[in-house]
Amino acid sequence: MPKLFTRDRGYGRSMKVLVAVKEVAEATDGFEIDGVDIDRRHLAYGLNEWDEYAVETGVRVAEQFDDAADDADAAGADTEVVSVTIGPERAEETVRTVLAKGVDRAIRVWDDDIAAAELDVAAKTRLLAAVAAEEEPDLILTGVQASDDEFGATGVSLADELGVEWAAVVNRVEVDDALARARVHRELEGGVEELSEVDLPAVLTVQVGSTDPRAASPIGDGPDAEPIERRGLADLGLDAGAVESPFRRTGASVPDRGVSTTYFDGDTDERAAGVADLLRDEGVVDG
């Protein structure tokens, strides 16, 4: 496990937020399979919806810390929001989007070994943990899940790898002035909101609808935009073993969208009996 977060805390030094951002793909209607994946001609790429809210949360936390430092006349206090993306050069268009939404710096992690790997949650966790060790953030944010594969484990897995506290399904964050703790509001079932505290540094996964994401600024992808920093395995002190996975995709197929509908006539009892017979015939229920 990397040794992290060795800097002094509190006013007089910078606060850093690291936001993990994913480029996701959405298939168009009538897509085709190429090997074990969807043919890229039928894919549209963009920023994961959950990650957009994580970016907005990170930028707001930084702005609030800046305002508090100004009120306290804390000379030298500063903030920085850094995004990290695992993806090929194509993903830089998505990265430009988050730069245009207030992120100060962006890191893209990729090389030939990563491109050749079957990246599972464990591999992504190791890559993100290496970036966190390099950046030493006070707060790490991810989206609750990804819209393409519906996975939602990376944030919590990253916290476990780093050995820091975490909270999931977060809709509001308040960081204390000393950068020691954060008050975390979490969305629970039934409309219940939980308020808890976590020690910093921590990893939080942010829920959709938690904020109102700001529009992108034109300068985010213009000539004055910050350059995107690129990292490979060697830059992060890793080798090809870091992205090895025991999982392999062996096939893919277009789902059968055929739908049949059965109508039942008669009174309520007759219709209920018809549904019960159908469920038994289809093997849904016994008897």
N, C-alpha and C positions, 0 to 999 in steps of 0.2 A: 504494500500500500504506500503510495507516495506521501511524503511529509508535506503538509500543506499549511498555508495561512500563518506564516511566522511573523508578519508585520505587526507593528503596534496599532492599537485601535483608537477611535475617538477623534475629536476635532483636531485639526492641524495636519491631518493626512488625508489622502484620497479614499473615497469609498468606491468599491468596484462591484459591479453586478455582471455576472456572466449568464447569457441567455442561449440555450441550445435551440437551434432553429432547423427545421427539416423542410426540404423541398419534396413535395408530394406530387403524384401523378394521378390524373383522373382520365378514365377511359371514355372515349366518345361512343355513341351508339354504333352498333354494327362492327365492333372491333374484332380483330383477328388475332390468333395465337401464333407466335413465332418461337419455336422451341419450348421453353418452360416459362415463357413470359408473354405479355401482351406486346404485339408489334408496336414499336415506338411511333410509327406513323399515326397511330390511333390514340396517342396520349397527349394531354395538355398538362403542363407543369406549373406549379405555383407554390406559394407559401402555405404551409399547414395552418388551418384555421385556428387551432388551439395555440399554436406558437405565436400568432399575431397578438393574442391576448397576453401571452407571457412577455412579449416585447413591450407592449404598452405598460404592463405592470412594472417592468424593470425601469423604464424611462421615468415613470411617475415616482417611483421610490427614490431615484436619483435626484429628481427635481425637488422633492420634499426635503431630502437631506441638504441639498444646496440652500434652500430657503431657510432651514433651521440654522445652518452654519452662518448664514448672513445675519440672521437675527441675533445670534450670539457673538457676532463679530469675531469668528474663529479664523484668524489669518492662516492661509495656506491650505484650508480645507477645500477639497475638490471631489468631483465624482466622475466616474467613467462607466459606461455601459458597453460591454463587448459581446458580440454574437459569435457563436461557433456553429459551423455547418459541416457535416460530413457529406461530400458529394462531388461530382465531376465539375468540369468547367461550366457546363450548362447551368449549374445551380447558382452561378454568380448573378444571374438576373434576379433570382429570388433574394439573394444576399443584398443586392442594391435596394430592394424594397425595404428591408429593415433599416438600412442606413438612412433611407429617406424618411423613416418614421422616428428618428431620434437616436439610433444607436451610434456610438462614437467610433468604434472600430469593429472590423469584421475579420474573422479567421475562417478559412476553408481548408478542411483536412481531406487530402486525397493523394494517392500515388498509384503506381501500377499494381503493387501488391494488394492494396485496398480494393482496387477495381476488379481484381481477379477473385476476391474473396466473396463468400456467402455471408454477408454481414448480419449476424443475429444480435440480440440484445446485449449479450456478454461482450461481443467484439466492439459494439458501439460504446458500451460503458467504459471499456479500457481506453479507447481513443479520447473520449470526453474527459475521463479522469486525468489523462496525461496533460490535456490542455488546462484543466483546472489547477494542476500542480504548477504549471508554468505561470498562470495568471494570478493565482492566489486571490480569488474573489471573496467578498464578504457574503454574497448571496448568489445562489445558482438557481435559475428558473428554467423550467421546461413547460411545454403544454401537457395537459392531462393525457392526451393520446394523439395518435397520428390518424389522419382521415383515410390514408390509403390502405394500410394493413390492419387498422383498428387496434394496434398494440398500445399498451399504456404502462409498460414496465420500466422504460429506460430511466426516468427520473428517480424512482425509488431504488433501482439497481445502482445508479450512480452514487446516491447517498450511502448505500451500503459499502460500495467500493472505497469511498473516501472516509468512511467512518464518522459521518456527521449526521446531525438530526435532520428530519424531513417532515413534510406535511403534504398531503395530496388533496386535490380538488379544492384549491384555494381560490377565493374570489376577492380578497382584499388583504393587503400587507401594510404594516406600520413598523418601521425600524426605529429603535430608540437612538437617542443622540450619541450614545457611546459606542454604537455598533456592536453591542453585546448580545442583544436579544431582539426578536421580532414578534409582534402580536399578529397572529394569523387567523383570519376568518375563513372558515371552511363551509362549503355547501354540503348538507347531508340530505337524506331522503325525507320526503314529507315537508319540504320547505323549511326545515330546521337549520339554523346557522350555529356553528360551534366556534367559540373564541378560545384560542390556546396560545401558548408562548413556546418558542423554540430558541435554543441558543444558536448564535451565529459563530462560524459559518453554517449555513444550512442549505438544503435543496428543497424547493417548493415546486409542485406541479400546479399549473394555473388553469382554471376552468373557463370555457367559452361563456361569454356574457358577463364576465366579472367586471369589465370596464367598457368604455366606449373608445375603441382604437382610433387614433388620430389619422388624418389623411397624410399621405406621403408628400414630403416636400420636394419640389423639382430639383433642388440642389443635390438630393441624395443620389441621383444617377447622372449628374452633370459633370463638367470638367473639374469642378472644385470638390468633388466627392472624395472621401478618404479612400485610399487604395485598399484592396482586399489582401490580407496577409495569407500566404499559403504555407501549409505545413504537410510534410510527409511523415512516414513512420520514423525515419532516421532523425528528423527534426525534433520529434517528441521523445526520443530515447527508446524507441520500440523497434521490434523487428516483425517479420511476417507472421511469427507465431502469435502475435497479439490479436490478429484478425482471423485466426483459424476457428472453424466451427464444426461441430459434429453433425450439423444438419445439412442436407442437400435436397434441393427441389428436383423431383424426378419426372414431373409431368404437369401439364396444365390443359384445361379444356374450357370451352364456353358453356356456361350452365344452361340446362334445358329450361326454357321459359314457357314451355307448353302448359296451358291451364285448362282444366275441365271443370265445369260447373254442374252441380246436380240440384234440381229444384224439387221441393217436397210440397205436395198439395195436402189438403185436408185440414182438420182442426188441429189445435195445439198438441194434443196427445198423439195424433197420427204423424205429425211432422217430427215430434221428438222421437218417436219410435223409428222413423225412417233414418234420422241422423244416427241413432244408436246402432242400427243395422249396418249402416255404411262404415262407421268406425270399427265395428267388429270385422267386417269384410276386408278392410284395409290393414288389419292387424294393429290398429292403434290401441284398442282395448281388448281384453280377453272376455270370453263367455258369450 
